[in-house]
C-alpha cells in the first residue's frame, strides 16, 4: 500500500521543529577539570577507568577537545615506563600552557564516548603542547589508550 504524498508532507511538517531543535551531539573527546560532587553546575560522567565505582563530577568548561589533538601515540619515559604521548595543534598550545600553569595539582577528566577514560592529576605545566600521561600502566594499557585517542586526531 502506498502512502499518500500529503501524509508524508504533513509528517515532515510536524517533525521538523523537533529535528531543528535537536540538541548538539555529545562530543566524543573532551578534557575537563574534575570538581567536587556538590559543586553547582557539575556534570557527571561515568567512570570508564575501573578505578572508582562512582561517576566523576566535572566542570562544564571544556579545556581540550578533538580539534586540539594533532597526534597521539604510545611511548616510554626516560626510565622506560609506558606513557601516552599527545601532541596538540599549534593553535591550542598557548591556551593549554596557560591552563596547565593555573591548574597544577588538579585532577583532569579525559572523556571519551561519554565516559571518563583517564583521570590524571596535572603534575607540571605543559608549555610546548607535548602531553605525557604517565602512571602505573602496562605497555598494553598504554597502547589501548593511545588507540582509543588516535581516532580523534587530525594528523593520524
ZATORMI-57872 format. One line per field, with one value per residue: residue number from 1; residue in one letter; chain; x, y, z of N, C-alpha, C in turn. Coordinates in Angstrom, 2 decimals. Layout:
<sites>
nr	[NUM; ...] $
rest	[A; ...] $
kette	[A; ...] $
npx	[X; ...] $
npy	[Y; ...] $
npz	[Z; ...] $
capx	[X; ...] $
capy	[Y; ...] $
capz	[Z; ...] $
cpx	[X; ...] $
cpy	[Y; ...] $
cpz	[Z; ...] $
</sites>
This chain:
<sites>
nr	[1; 2; 3; 4; 5; 6; 7; 8; 9; 10; 11; 12; 13; 14; 15; 16; 17; 18; 19; 20; 21; 22; 23; 24; 25; 26; 27; 28; 29; 30; 31; 32; 33; 34; 35; 36; 37; 38; 39; 40; 41; 42; 43; 44; 45; 46; 47; 48; 49; 50; 51; 52; 53; 54; 55; 56; 57; 58; 59; 60; 61; 62; 63; 64; 65; 66; 67; 68; 69; 70; 71; 72; 73; 74; 75; 76; 77; 78; 79; 80; 81; 82; 83; 84; 85; 86; 87; 88; 89; 90; 91; 92; 93; 94; 95; 96; 97; 98; 99; 100; 101; 102; 103; 104; 105; 106; 107; 108; 109; 110; 111; 112; 113; 114; 115; 116; 117; 118; 119; 120; 121; 122; 123; 124; 125; 126; 127; 128; 129; 130; 131; 132; 133; 134; 135; 136; 137; 138; 139; 140; 141; 142; 143; 144; 145; 146; 147; 148; 149; 150; 151; 152; 153; 154; 155; 156] $
rest	[X; X; X; X; X; X; X; X; X; X; X; X; X; X; X; X; X; X; X; X; X; X; X; X; X; X; X; X; X; X; X; X; X; X; X; X; X; X; X; X; X; X; X; X; X; X; X; X; X; X; X; X; X; X; X; X; X; X; X; X; X; X; X; X; X; X; X; X; X; X; X; X; X; X; X; X; X; X; X; X; X; X; X; X; X; X; X; X; X; X; X; X; X; X; X; X; X; X; X; X; X; X; X; X; X; X; X; X; X; X; X; X; X; X; X; X; X; X; X; X; X; X; X; X; X; X; X; X; X; X; X; X; X; X; X; X; X; X; X; X; X; X; X; X; X; X; X; X; X; X; X; X; X; X; X; X] $
kette	[A; A; A; A; A; A; A; A; A; A; A; A; A; A; A; A; A; A; A; A; A; A; A; A; A; A; A; A; A; A; A; A; A; A; A; A; A; A; A; A; A; A; A; A; A; A; A; A; A; A; A; A; A; A; A; A; A; A; A; A; A; A; A; A; A; A; A; A; A; A; A; A; A; A; A; A; A; A; A; A; A; A; A; A; A; A; A; A; A; A; A; A; A; A; A; A; A; A; A; A; A; A; A; A; A; A; A; A; A; A; A; A; A; A; A; A; A; A; A; A; A; A; A; A; A; A; A; A; A; A; A; A; A; A; A; A; A; A; A; A; A; A; A; A; A; A; A; A; A; A; A; A; A; A; A; A] $
npx	[0.84; 0.60; 1.82; 0.04; 1.16; 0.59; 0.35; 2.97; 4.13; 2.77; 3.65; 6.42; 6.25; 5.25; 7.28; 9.54; 10.08; 11.03; 13.24; 14.85; 15.35; 16.90; 19.28; 22.78; 25.05; 26.73; 30.05; 32.80; 35.39; 36.84; 38.56; 38.26; 38.08; 38.12; 35.82; 34.39; 31.73; 29.42; 29.43; 27.83; 26.34; 27.93; 28.75; 28.03; 29.92; 30.18; 32.42; 34.93; 37.29; 37.65; 38.61; 37.11; 33.85; 31.94; 30.40; 32.30; 32.43; 32.47; 33.70; 31.86; 33.29; 35.15; 38.36; 40.08; 39.39; 38.57; 39.43; 41.77; 43.73; 46.66; 48.36; 48.58; 50.27; 51.67; 54.32; 57.49; 58.84; 61.80; 62.76; 61.93; 59.30; 55.94; 53.99; 51.42; 51.55; 50.70; 50.30; 49.58; 47.68; 49.10; 47.61; 46.35; 48.23; 49.28; 47.10; 46.65; 49.05; 48.77; 46.48; 47.42; 49.40; 47.86; 46.42; 47.83; 48.33; 45.68; 42.97; 42.24; 39.72; 39.67; 37.60; 35.95; 33.75; 31.58; 32.35; 34.62; 37.79; 40.42; 41.80; 43.92; 46.24; 47.37; 50.69; 52.75; 53.45; 52.59; 54.15; 54.86; 52.97; 53.17; 51.99; 52.42; 51.15; 51.41; 51.70; 50.72; 50.70; 50.49; 52.36; 50.58; 48.16; 48.70; 49.04; 46.44; 44.96; 46.12; 45.34; 42.56; 42.42; 43.66; 41.88; 40.68; 42.38; 43.75; 46.02; 46.49] $
npy	[-1.18; 2.15; 5.15; 8.11; 11.15; 13.62; 12.88; 12.21; 14.72; 16.17; 14.73; 15.30; 18.05; 18.25; 16.97; 18.46; 20.79; 19.47; 18.15; 20.28; 21.47; 19.69; 18.59; 19.40; 16.86; 14.75; 15.54; 13.57; 13.47; 15.00; 17.14; 17.91; 19.64; 17.84; 18.15; 18.93; 16.82; 18.13; 20.63; 23.42; 23.14; 21.10; 18.47; 15.06; 12.20; 8.82; 6.43; 5.13; 4.07; 2.07; 2.48; 3.73; 3.43; 5.29; 8.02; 10.61; 14.00; 16.83; 20.00; 22.34; 23.68; 23.08; 22.04; 20.94; 19.65; 17.40; 18.86; 20.00; 18.10; 16.88; 14.63; 11.28; 8.86; 5.76; 5.45; 5.55; 6.72; 8.49; 6.61; 4.25; 3.56; 2.91; 5.31; 7.61; 9.67; 12.85; 15.16; 18.53; 20.73; 23.50; 25.85; 25.48; 25.29; 27.49; 28.36; 26.00; 25.85; 28.04; 27.17; 24.81; 25.86; 27.28; 25.26; 23.41; 20.42; 19.73; 17.51; 16.07; 15.16; 12.90; 12.52; 10.17; 9.16; 9.69; 8.68; 8.68; 8.14; 8.38; 9.85; 11.78; 13.50; 16.78; 17.28; 19.05; 22.20; 22.50; 23.66; 23.39; 22.03; 19.28; 16.55; 14.22; 11.36; 9.65; 6.84; 4.02; 2.09; -0.66; -1.72; -2.68; -1.51; 1.22; 1.24; 0.55; 2.73; 4.82; 4.02; 4.35; 7.12; 8.04; 8.03; 10.47; 12.37; 14.86; 14.55; 11.86] $
npz	[0.00; -0.89; 0.59; 0.87; -0.73; 0.56; 3.22; 3.95; 3.68; 5.67; 7.91; 7.90; 8.25; 10.89; 12.30; 11.79; 13.54; 15.90; 14.90; 14.10; 16.56; 17.88; 20.23; 20.30; 19.36; 21.74; 22.42; 21.39; 22.42; 25.13; 27.45; 30.76; 33.94; 36.98; 39.59; 42.86; 43.94; 44.86; 43.70; 42.31; 39.12; 38.25; 36.02; 35.50; 34.71; 33.76; 35.27; 33.39; 33.92; 35.75; 38.23; 40.21; 41.66; 41.28; 39.51; 37.83; 38.77; 36.82; 35.62; 33.59; 31.65; 28.78; 28.37; 26.48; 23.22; 20.50; 18.27; 19.10; 19.13; 17.70; 17.33; 18.67; 20.55; 21.75; 24.08; 25.83; 28.95; 30.20; 31.96; 30.98; 31.44; 30.42; 28.58; 27.53; 24.78; 23.75; 21.22; 20.77; 18.62; 16.86; 17.23; 19.69; 21.68; 23.23; 24.82; 26.26; 27.68; 29.44; 30.83; 32.07; 33.73; 35.54; 36.73; 38.24; 40.09; 40.08; 39.28; 36.15; 33.81; 31.24; 28.76; 26.86; 24.44; 26.16; 28.65; 31.44; 30.57; 31.46; 34.42; 35.20; 37.43; 37.20; 36.94; 36.23; 34.55; 31.06; 28.64; 25.89; 24.39; 24.32; 25.67; 28.25; 29.52; 32.36; 34.58; 36.53; 34.35; 32.10; 29.20; 27.29; 28.17; 27.78; 25.01; 24.22; 25.21; 23.75; 21.18; 21.36; 21.58; 19.26; 17.13; 17.18; 16.25; 14.07; 12.64; 12.17] $
capx	[0.00; 1.38; 1.45; -0.27; 2.19; 0.25; 0.62; 4.40; 4.37; 2.27; 4.55; 7.65; 5.90; 5.14; 8.55; 10.60; 10.53; 11.83; 14.52; 15.64; 15.71; 17.66; 20.50; 24.06; 25.50; 27.79; 31.40; 33.38; 36.62; 36.98; 39.30; 37.64; 38.59; 37.31; 35.45; 33.64; 30.41; 28.34; 29.63; 26.72; 26.64; 28.80; 28.18; 28.51; 30.28; 30.51; 33.82; 35.34; 38.66; 37.67; 39.26; 36.10; 32.51; 31.03; 30.70; 33.13; 31.82; 33.40; 33.28; 31.28; 34.28; 35.95; 39.73; 40.56; 38.50; 39.23; 40.06; 43.06; 44.68; 47.42; 48.72; 48.62; 50.98; 52.21; 55.76; 58.08; 59.55; 63.26; 63.05; 61.41; 57.91; 55.00; 53.23; 50.67; 52.08; 49.72; 50.77; 48.48; 47.82; 49.79; 46.66; 45.87; 49.35; 49.43; 46.00; 46.89; 50.15; 48.16; 45.58; 48.19; 50.07; 46.85; 45.72; 48.76; 47.83; 44.26; 42.67; 41.54; 38.99; 39.76; 36.30; 35.85; 32.45; 30.69; 32.87; 35.97; 38.78; 41.55; 41.62; 45.24; 46.48; 48.32; 51.91; 53.63; 52.96; 52.89; 54.27; 55.13; 51.92; 53.50; 51.45; 52.81; 50.31; 52.14; 51.02; 51.04; 50.09; 51.30; 52.55; 49.32; 47.17; 49.09; 48.73; 44.98; 44.54; 46.56; 44.49; 41.25; 42.54; 44.15; 40.80; 40.24; 43.44; 43.73; 47.28; 46.67] $
capy	[0.00; 3.38; 6.24; 9.32; 12.19; 14.67; 12.33; 12.38; 16.16; 16.54; 14.12; 16.09; 19.36; 18.16; 16.52; 19.43; 21.55; 18.66; 17.89; 21.51; 21.81; 18.59; 19.03; 19.08; 15.55; 14.74; 15.48; 12.26; 13.61; 16.25; 17.17; 18.86; 19.53; 17.13; 19.05; 18.30; 16.34; 19.05; 21.92; 23.77; 23.08; 19.96; 17.44; 13.74; 11.25; 7.53; 6.00; 4.10; 3.72; 0.90; 2.87; 4.05; 2.95; 6.43; 8.90; 11.79; 15.32; 17.65; 21.35; 22.47; 24.22; 22.11; 22.53; 20.45; 18.74; 16.70; 19.81; 20.39; 16.99; 16.71; 13.22; 10.51; 7.59; 5.11; 5.62; 5.29; 7.87; 8.33; 5.42; 3.07; 3.28; 3.25; 6.54; 8.07; 10.97; 13.60; 16.44; 19.44; 21.58; 24.78; 26.86; 25.25; 25.14; 28.61; 28.32; 24.85; 26.22; 28.87; 26.33; 23.90; 26.66; 27.67; 24.09; 22.43; 19.63; 19.43; 16.31; 16.29; 14.01; 12.71; 11.92; 9.58; 8.50; 9.89; 8.09; 9.10; 7.12; 8.61; 11.00; 12.07; 14.74; 17.61; 17.32; 20.17; 22.97; 21.89; 24.85; 23.14; 21.28; 17.86; 15.99; 12.85; 10.80; 8.55; 6.21; 2.61; 1.44; -1.63; -1.37; -2.99; -0.50; 2.46; 1.06; 0.57; 4.11; 5.59; 3.64; 5.00; 8.57; 8.33; 8.25; 11.87; 13.28; 15.34; 14.17; 10.41] $
capz	[0.00; -0.99; 1.49; 0.09; -0.61; 1.52; 4.54; 4.17; 3.84; 7.00; 8.90; 7.93; 8.81; 12.34; 12.86; 11.52; 14.72; 16.83; 14.24; 14.14; 17.94; 18.48; 20.91; 19.67; 19.84; 22.74; 21.86; 21.66; 23.18; 25.87; 28.71; 31.70; 35.30; 37.96; 40.68; 43.94; 43.53; 45.23; 43.07; 41.42; 37.70; 37.91; 35.16; 35.91; 33.66; 34.37; 35.34; 32.47; 34.29; 36.63; 39.48; 41.22; 41.32; 41.22; 38.38; 38.07; 38.59; 36.07; 35.28; 32.25; 30.72; 28.04; 28.28; 25.18; 22.50; 19.40; 17.35; 19.66; 19.05; 16.46; 17.25; 19.91; 20.38; 22.95; 24.17; 27.14; 29.51; 30.29; 32.78; 30.30; 31.83; 29.35; 28.71; 26.37; 24.34; 22.97; 20.67; 20.48; 17.43; 17.09; 17.68; 21.06; 22.63; 24.16; 25.80; 27.13; 28.58; 30.50; 31.62; 32.93; 34.74; 36.54; 37.25; 38.82; 41.21; 39.92; 38.50; 34.89; 33.27; 29.79; 28.48; 25.54; 24.23; 27.30; 29.88; 31.82; 30.20; 32.37; 35.30; 35.78; 38.16; 36.46; 37.73; 35.89; 33.40; 29.75; 27.78; 24.48; 23.72; 24.29; 26.91; 28.58; 30.59; 32.98; 35.71; 36.70; 33.19; 31.36; 27.79; 26.60; 28.54; 27.11; 23.59; 24.08; 25.44; 22.58; 20.05; 21.54; 21.36; 17.91; 16.18; 17.28; 15.82; 12.68; 12.00; 12.00] $
cpx	[0.88; 0.87; 1.16; 0.78; 1.86; 0.50; 2.09; 4.74; 3.93; 3.19; 5.84; 7.38; 5.86; 6.44; 9.66; 11.01; 11.38; 13.18; 15.42; 16.11; 16.51; 18.94; 21.72; 24.54; 26.66; 29.15; 32.05; 34.68; 36.64; 37.92; 38.66; 38.23; 37.60; 37.06; 34.67; 32.23; 29.29; 28.50; 28.44; 27.17; 27.54; 28.05; 28.81; 28.76; 30.65; 32.00; 34.06; 36.73; 38.74; 38.27; 38.24; 34.74; 31.49; 31.37; 31.62; 32.29; 32.86; 32.81; 32.72; 32.30; 35.11; 37.33; 40.38; 39.44; 39.25; 39.93; 41.44; 44.14; 45.35; 47.80; 48.72; 49.39; 51.38; 53.71; 56.26; 58.78; 61.04; 63.68; 62.54; 59.98; 56.97; 54.26; 52.48; 51.18; 51.08; 50.37; 49.55; 48.75; 48.49; 48.84; 46.19; 46.98; 49.44; 48.34; 46.19; 48.02; 49.62; 47.30; 46.37; 48.95; 49.11; 46.23; 46.62; 48.15; 46.36; 44.08; 41.86; 40.84; 39.17; 38.54; 36.27; 34.52; 31.57; 31.13; 34.26; 36.92; 39.98; 41.23; 42.94; 45.25; 47.58; 49.55; 52.80; 53.03; 53.38; 52.97; 54.39; 54.07; 52.19; 53.11; 51.94; 51.95; 51.00; 51.33; 51.46; 50.36; 51.06; 51.46; 51.26; 48.25; 47.44; 48.76; 47.23; 44.43; 44.90; 45.68; 43.11; 41.31; 42.95; 43.02; 40.27; 41.25; 43.31; 44.94; 47.43; 45.45] $
cpy	[1.24; 4.41; 7.47; 10.40; 13.25; 14.20; 12.49; 13.84; 16.62; 15.97; 14.92; 17.44; 19.31; 17.72; 17.55; 20.24; 20.73; 18.31; 19.11; 21.87; 20.71; 19.13; 18.63; 17.73; 15.69; 14.63; 14.16; 12.33; 14.98; 16.04; 18.28; 18.64; 18.77; 18.09; 18.27; 17.95; 17.34; 20.45; 22.22; 23.74; 21.93; 19.00; 16.11; 12.87; 9.94; 7.21; 4.88; 3.59; 2.42; 1.21; 3.14; 3.60; 4.07; 7.28; 10.05; 13.04; 16.20; 19.03; 21.38; 22.92; 23.10; 22.71; 22.13; 19.64; 18.17; 17.64; 20.24; 19.30; 16.93; 15.24; 12.61; 9.23; 7.04; 5.30; 5.20; 6.56; 7.56; 7.11; 4.14; 2.70; 3.71; 4.55; 6.82; 9.46; 11.63; 14.90; 17.28; 20.23; 22.88; 25.81; 26.67; 25.24; 26.25; 28.61; 27.16; 25.14; 27.06; 28.03; 25.44; 24.65; 27.00; 26.47; 23.03; 21.73; 19.26; 18.20; 16.68; 15.01; 14.00; 11.87; 11.45; 8.83; 8.55; 9.25; 8.65; 7.94; 7.16; 9.82; 11.33; 13.38; 15.50; 17.85; 18.52; 20.94; 22.29; 23.03; 24.55; 22.37; 19.80; 17.25; 14.56; 12.39; 9.55; 8.00; 4.77; 1.79; 0.42; -1.12; -1.59; -1.95; 0.82; 2.37; 1.13; 1.99; 4.97; 5.28; 4.29; 6.48; 8.92; 8.60; 9.69; 12.86; 13.65; 14.80; 12.69; 9.80] $
cpz	[0.00; 0.00; 0.64; 0.31; 0.43; 2.95; 4.90; 4.43; 5.23; 8.07; 9.02; 8.57; 10.33; 13.00; 12.73; 12.74; 15.67; 16.23; 14.34; 15.54; 18.62; 19.09; 20.11; 20.22; 20.83; 22.06; 22.28; 22.45; 23.83; 27.05; 29.54; 33.08; 36.17; 39.13; 41.74; 43.47; 43.79; 44.63; 42.16; 39.96; 37.29; 37.01; 35.54; 34.68; 34.31; 34.30; 34.35; 32.79; 35.09; 37.98; 40.58; 40.74; 41.22; 40.00; 38.80; 37.87; 37.91; 35.80; 33.86; 31.22; 30.10; 27.83; 26.96; 24.55; 21.30; 18.43; 17.83; 19.51; 17.68; 16.27; 18.65; 19.62; 21.74; 22.92; 25.53; 27.63; 29.61; 31.12; 32.15; 30.67; 30.70; 29.64; 27.42; 26.03; 23.40; 22.51; 20.32; 19.21; 17.83; 17.71; 19.13; 22.11; 23.65; 25.23; 26.76; 28.11; 29.74; 31.43; 32.58; 34.02; 35.89; 37.25; 37.87; 40.03; 41.10; 39.04; 37.26; 34.47; 31.76; 29.43; 27.04; 25.46; 25.46; 28.60; 30.17; 31.55; 31.14; 33.24; 35.99; 36.57; 37.41; 37.34; 37.46; 34.72; 32.10; 28.73; 26.29; 23.73; 23.57; 25.63; 27.06; 29.75; 31.10; 34.14; 35.80; 35.60; 32.59; 29.93; 27.01; 26.91; 27.82; 25.61; 23.34; 24.25; 24.23; 21.38; 20.15; 21.21; 19.93; 16.93; 16.20; 16.72; 14.36; 11.92; 11.74; 11.37] $
</sites>
